[in-house]
């Protein structure tokens, strides 16, 4: 007699065990919470999540994920031993056990077949490659912004997510925050009249082009800090602990960030302007840096124009004039009959005042990204597209990258949003991609 090999998944086993009841030969004691009693979520319905590169902002997102009753954070990967241990302790303390596994190499975590989704909160250089590797490993992905280093990475990321049928959410959480939703609704509904100008804040961390190598230091053991994996697809340079010490250690260096840091804020604010202009799926057709010379970001703006004539003004958040002090990440939408501005304070300024409603808008911008995280996990279950899926991220990131290229070239450029290429500009088109250090590739 031939015996057919079969694989019994954890979820199938739990479902079968629950149905079997007293038929089991030996007594089996299963906590009620594991079967979904007393308000718990049955183990077979939980979403198993792993984390890659969890520090700073990643910890805030992780806390939002731990708050979800149908999510179980089961593993963390980091090139730093101290970060692996710190995140493990957060998860273990939350669940009251020692179960969170740790990995140095993301490929080992992605090889686990019991993990459904991953949180990626590494530095910019790893966002797209790690997301693509996760999709090919059958995982859904929540990735911090900016999710790409280049226009080419934005394209590859969206195409892989679509071809593999994965759910992807980029951490531009303001699409799921009430005051921004309210402002966008005013713009899209026509209550401001015909839109003519959108304002996006681009400089929280000052955009700048830096190629400074820090002095070489003795490289620590790989299990303490895996320097080769930290660099990943970025160009090689000698180890210095300042690079891995924290976000500002790498954020200002062009080899490690997107568009000289331009996309750190533009990935949020330009995305909101795209949404307000009903421009998801497209991008402006021209970009022009204006103001002081490049590098003087406090007086530097990039003006862009959409095919429908709407102007997009990307300007510094630190300008003493022009913003209404409504908190970080302000956006402003102006139409022929009114305007609205809002930011991370949750406050909303608008004209005319008759547009204001009794709708309650929280002044908490959900730094923990609870609603954005919930949107992601709901879509993991339903297989619907979340608010900031890979195609939406592609459009807003392509627009931001194109603006950053105009800023870096210090001249006006024309852009074809269908081909996602610059028109008659070989120099600008070469900047749509970057070489990746072997063996990493898209």
C-alpha atoms as one frame of an Amber mdcrd trajectory, in Angstrom:
protein
   0.000   0.000   0.000   1.331   3.391  -0.979   1.097   6.110   1.605   0.620
   9.637   0.246   2.752  12.207   2.015   0.852  15.196   3.345   1.618  18.299
   5.348  -0.637  19.179   8.252  -0.553  22.871   8.945  -0.839  24.309  12.436
  -4.208  25.838  11.612  -5.548  22.591  10.154  -4.351  20.648  13.198  -6.050
  23.044  15.628  -9.279  22.960  13.672  -9.239  19.143  13.578  -8.404  18.898
  17.270 -11.242  21.226  18.200 -13.729  19.105  16.238 -12.425  15.844  17.622
 -13.357  16.669  21.218 -13.811  13.530  23.342 -12.843  11.227  20.479  -9.213
  11.862  21.331  -7.782   8.908  23.170  -6.100  10.979  25.887  -7.260  14.070
  27.737  -6.123  17.270  26.032  -6.201  20.565  27.867  -6.385  23.579  25.540
  -6.764  27.122  26.944 -10.083  28.679  26.025  -8.296  31.665  24.514  -6.622
  29.362  21.981 -10.067  28.342  20.730 -11.417  31.874  20.593 -13.354  31.873
  23.870 -13.740  34.773  26.289 -13.103  37.359  23.609  -9.843  35.776  22.443
  -8.922  34.951  18.871  -8.570  31.308  17.927  -4.949  30.391  17.255  -5.786
  29.288  13.725  -7.156  32.756  12.946  -4.166  34.703  14.211  -1.790  36.413
  11.811   1.818  35.434  12.523   4.170  38.382  12.014   7.933  38.723  11.863
   9.930  41.954  12.096  13.004  43.022  10.130  15.149  45.913  11.360  12.986
  47.148  14.246  14.261  50.329  15.889  13.004  53.864  16.507   9.915  54.258
  14.298   9.726  50.496  13.882   9.186  50.029  17.617   6.214  52.424  17.511
   4.647  50.427  14.674   5.408  47.184  16.500   3.524  48.431  19.558   0.498
  49.064  17.338   0.772  45.545  15.983   1.081  44.003  19.438  -2.184  45.750
  20.341  -4.072  43.764  17.682  -5.844  40.760  19.232  -5.602  38.692  16.050
  -1.860  39.233  15.538   1.021  37.271  17.013   4.538  38.675  16.694   6.723
  35.564  16.570  10.180  36.527  15.303  12.602  39.410  14.836  15.577  39.802
  12.534  18.287  42.426  12.941  21.963  42.693  12.051  22.572  44.057  15.584
  22.506  41.621  18.480  21.392  44.309  20.941  18.390  45.226  18.769  17.410
  41.589  18.325  17.404  41.141  22.068  15.586  44.423  22.769  12.732  43.623
  20.395  12.512  40.046  21.656  12.128  41.387  25.199   9.308  43.715  24.084
   7.412  40.848  22.460   8.080  38.335  25.230   7.002  40.816  27.910   3.777
  41.494  26.006   2.878  37.805  25.670   4.333  36.656  28.982   6.594  34.015
  27.443  10.023  33.547  25.831   8.774  32.514  22.387   9.952  35.315  20.101
  12.677  33.885  17.876  15.689  35.932  16.770  17.614  35.952  13.488  20.583
  37.871  12.134  19.893  37.173   8.439  16.500  38.148   7.001  16.613  35.163
   4.650  16.323  32.813   7.619  13.249  34.595   8.957  11.627  34.688   5.490
  12.193  30.940   5.107   9.726  30.236   7.938   6.509  28.944   6.400   4.458
  29.746   9.506   4.948  33.528   9.183   2.135  35.281   7.317   3.384  38.877
   7.211   6.432  40.981   7.987   7.078  44.449   9.338  10.078  46.011   7.568
  11.530  49.067   9.310  15.148  49.000   8.195  17.009  51.920   6.633  15.861
  53.131   3.216  18.378  51.038   1.251  16.752  47.789   2.382  13.064  48.664
   2.044  12.429  47.589  -1.547  14.808  44.589  -1.687  13.536  43.172   1.610
   9.902  43.732   0.590  10.448  41.967  -2.722  12.223  39.059  -1.020   9.332
  38.798   1.444   6.729  38.767  -1.333   8.578  36.022  -3.161   8.658  34.072
   0.113   4.854  34.296   0.333   4.621  37.035   2.979   2.420  40.112   3.076
   4.378  43.273   3.830   4.035  46.381   5.984   7.048  48.532   5.068   8.129
  51.848   6.515   8.615  54.807   4.199  10.202  55.721   1.905   9.707  52.286
   0.411  12.158  52.794  -2.460  15.508  54.435  -3.178  14.719  55.150  -6.833
  11.995  55.286  -9.467  13.182  51.869 -10.669  12.739  50.335  -7.221   9.231
  51.827  -6.991   8.336  50.140 -10.267   9.829  46.773  -9.335   8.166  46.774
  -5.918   4.670  47.392  -7.300   5.092  44.845 -10.081   6.312  42.100  -7.750
   3.494  42.688  -5.249   0.957  42.467  -8.051   2.442  39.384  -9.711   2.740
  37.509  -6.401  -0.686  38.618  -5.140   0.681  40.011  -1.891  -0.860  42.643
   0.386   1.467  45.601   0.802   1.078  48.678   2.990   3.663  51.459   3.114
   3.861  53.338   6.412   2.452  56.629   5.111  -0.186  56.368   7.807  -1.787
  59.781   7.370  -4.211  58.385   4.795  -5.805  56.692   7.787  -5.765  59.723
  10.123  -8.956  61.741  10.552  -7.850  65.337  10.048  -5.976  64.522   6.833
  -8.924  62.493   5.568 -11.203  65.461   6.259  -8.948  67.890   4.363  -8.623
  65.564   1.386 -12.372  65.035   1.300 -12.896  68.809   1.046 -10.518  68.931
  -1.919 -11.944  65.903  -3.722 -15.586  66.815  -3.146 -15.318  70.166  -4.924
 -16.164  72.168  -1.798 -12.999  74.231  -2.305 -13.959  74.896  -5.904 -11.580
  74.015  -8.725  -8.220  73.072  -7.212  -5.265  75.122  -8.413  -2.407  74.705
  -5.869  -1.286  71.976  -3.477   1.428  72.514  -0.856   3.522  69.633   0.494
   6.100  69.946   3.294   9.335  68.245   2.234  12.036  69.125   4.753  11.761
  67.771   8.267  15.212  66.295   7.926  16.987  68.787   5.667  17.563  67.350
   2.160  21.255  67.361   1.342  23.784  65.491  -0.751  26.451  64.039   1.543
  29.165  61.533   0.552  31.356  61.659   3.652  33.079  58.453   4.727  33.594
  58.196   8.456  36.982  56.913   9.685  37.400  53.158   9.589  37.014  51.352
  12.918  37.627  47.695  13.850  34.722  45.651  12.596  32.887  43.798  15.394
  32.090  40.068  15.273  29.350  39.259  12.771  27.001  38.040  15.493  27.333
  41.405  17.250  26.970  43.583  14.147  26.826  42.085  10.666  28.340  45.016
   8.760  28.054  43.354   5.360  24.322  42.787   5.845  23.893  46.285   7.265
  25.275  47.718   4.035  23.208  45.307   1.971  22.763  46.696  -1.567  24.494
  50.008  -0.730  28.075  50.658  -1.903  30.783  49.242   0.339  32.614  51.439
   2.820  34.594  50.674   6.013  32.749  50.095   9.271  32.116  52.914  11.718
  29.779  52.403  14.668  28.138  55.812  14.062  26.431  54.426  10.961  24.577
  51.772  12.924  24.121  53.709  16.170  20.849  55.302  15.175  18.775  56.906
  12.476  20.890  60.050  12.048  23.970  57.885  11.590  22.843  56.937   8.084
  19.983  59.281   7.216  22.145  62.150   5.945  24.343  60.054   3.645  23.262
  59.816   0.005  24.348  56.160  -0.321  21.861  55.174   2.363  18.866  57.446
   1.811  16.302  58.235  -0.875  16.901  61.404  -2.875  19.302  63.031  -0.441
  16.676  62.695   2.291  14.089  64.441   0.099  11.666  61.512   0.381  11.737
  61.281   4.155   8.930  63.822   4.317   7.818  64.006   0.672   6.729  60.363
   0.795   4.083  61.493   3.309   3.075  64.932   2.094   3.267  64.403  -1.671
   1.196  61.252  -1.181  -1.539  63.332   0.481  -1.441  65.891  -2.340  -1.683
  63.115  -4.929  -4.743  61.815  -3.099  -6.356  65.254  -2.882  -5.801  65.809
  -6.623  -7.207  62.365  -7.482  -3.815  61.670  -9.040  -3.163  58.130  -7.760
  -1.756  56.290 -10.766  -0.058  59.328 -12.263   2.422  62.106 -11.407   3.201
  65.714 -12.337   4.521  66.332 -15.851   7.165  68.921 -14.977   9.333  69.842
 -11.987  11.360  72.974 -11.377  13.533  73.920  -8.374  13.197  77.588  -7.490
  14.578  79.893  -4.797  18.056  79.906  -3.299  20.889  77.693  -4.491  20.703
  73.964  -3.794  21.693  73.104  -0.251  19.933  76.113   1.260  16.838  74.026
   1.847  15.151  76.557   4.134  14.610  78.771   1.073  14.333  76.035  -1.528
  11.170  74.733  -3.162  10.333  72.465  -6.087   7.305  73.496  -8.105   5.586
  70.806 -10.150   2.619  70.839 -12.501   0.093  68.098 -13.231  -1.403  67.538
 -16.672  -4.698  68.934 -15.335  -2.967  72.243 -14.571  -2.849  71.886 -10.782
   0.398  73.147  -9.247   2.227  71.153  -6.575   4.586  73.187  -4.396   7.050
  71.133  -2.341   8.598  73.405   0.267  10.425  73.432   3.573   8.484  72.835
   6.777  10.889  75.185   8.567  10.021  78.299   6.586   8.983  81.033   9.036
   6.329  82.166   6.579   3.835  80.156   4.605   2.713  77.494   7.111   0.192
  77.999   9.905   2.095  76.099  12.621  -0.285  73.140  12.639   2.393  70.605
  13.446   4.801  68.444  11.423   3.868  67.170   7.964   1.558  70.055   7.008
  -0.298  70.042   3.698  -2.418  72.798   2.168  -4.978  72.503  -0.621  -6.169
  75.657  -2.402  -9.141  75.999  -4.712 -10.941  78.850  -6.429 -13.511  79.053
  -3.630 -11.556  78.121  -0.500  -8.578  76.401   1.085  -7.715  73.988   3.875
  -4.494  73.311   5.780  -3.749  70.665   8.397  -0.813  68.931  10.065   0.159
  66.490  12.771  -1.369  68.588  15.563  -4.736  67.409  14.285  -5.884  71.030
  13.963  -7.537  72.210  10.771  -7.516  75.742   9.346  -9.836  76.504   6.429
 -11.696  79.132   4.478 -14.558  79.795   4.365 -15.466  78.795   7.910 -18.807
  77.477   6.671 -16.860  74.410   5.476 -16.182  73.431   9.081 -18.462  70.702
  10.386 -19.183  69.208  13.781 -17.167  66.160  12.836 -14.760  65.229  15.614
 -11.141  65.082  14.541  -8.625  63.685  16.998  -5.623  65.858  17.828  -3.710
  62.613  18.263  -2.211  61.803  14.885  -1.761  58.204  15.952   1.986  58.112
  16.125   1.446  54.425  16.839  -0.335  54.110  13.459  -3.102  51.982  14.983
  -5.673  52.581  12.258  -3.108  52.138   9.488  -1.885  48.877  10.982  -5.476
  47.694  11.410  -6.208  48.503   7.780  -3.242  46.333   6.782  -4.282  43.317
   8.833  -7.904  43.564   7.716  -6.627  43.379   4.138  -4.324  40.470   4.976
  -7.503  38.601   5.871  -9.779  39.866   3.089  -7.072  40.140   0.374  -8.381
  43.619  -0.464  -6.010  46.518  -1.179  -5.057  48.699   1.818  -5.062  52.507
   1.810  -1.382  52.842   0.860  -0.843  49.788  -1.309   2.080  49.208  -3.664
   0.462  50.905  -6.672  -0.436  54.040  -4.686   3.050  54.074  -3.171   4.511
  53.717  -6.647   2.781  56.869  -7.917   3.564  59.078  -4.932   7.149  57.844
  -4.676   7.759  58.267  -8.420   6.504  61.864  -8.147   8.752  62.468  -5.124
  11.794  60.877  -6.783  11.256  62.966  -9.926  11.129  66.124  -7.796  14.285
  65.059  -5.943  16.097  64.526  -9.261  15.108  68.035 -10.422  16.357  69.365
  -7.067  19.663  67.493  -7.401  20.169  68.579 -11.027  19.156  72.114 -10.086
  17.090  72.626 -13.243  13.651  72.142 -14.739  12.770  68.684 -16.060   9.841
  67.350 -18.083   8.337  63.980 -17.142   6.104  61.404 -18.815   4.002  59.833
 -16.018   2.828  57.002 -18.288   6.329  55.840 -19.175   7.653  57.091 -15.818
  10.596  58.612 -17.638  12.028  62.079 -18.231  11.464  63.554 -21.665  14.601
  64.178 -23.726  16.883  64.130 -20.673  19.425  61.310 -20.580  21.114  62.605
 -17.440  17.853  62.647 -15.457  16.850  59.225 -16.790  20.119  57.690 -15.605
  19.174  58.832 -12.113  15.978  56.733 -12.139  18.032  53.746 -10.930  21.098
  53.027  -8.809  23.571  50.182  -9.015  23.225  47.573  -6.256  26.180  45.907
  -4.580  26.482  42.207  -5.389  24.945  39.790  -4.647  21.843  41.899  -4.052
  19.512  42.660  -6.940  15.851  43.406  -7.604
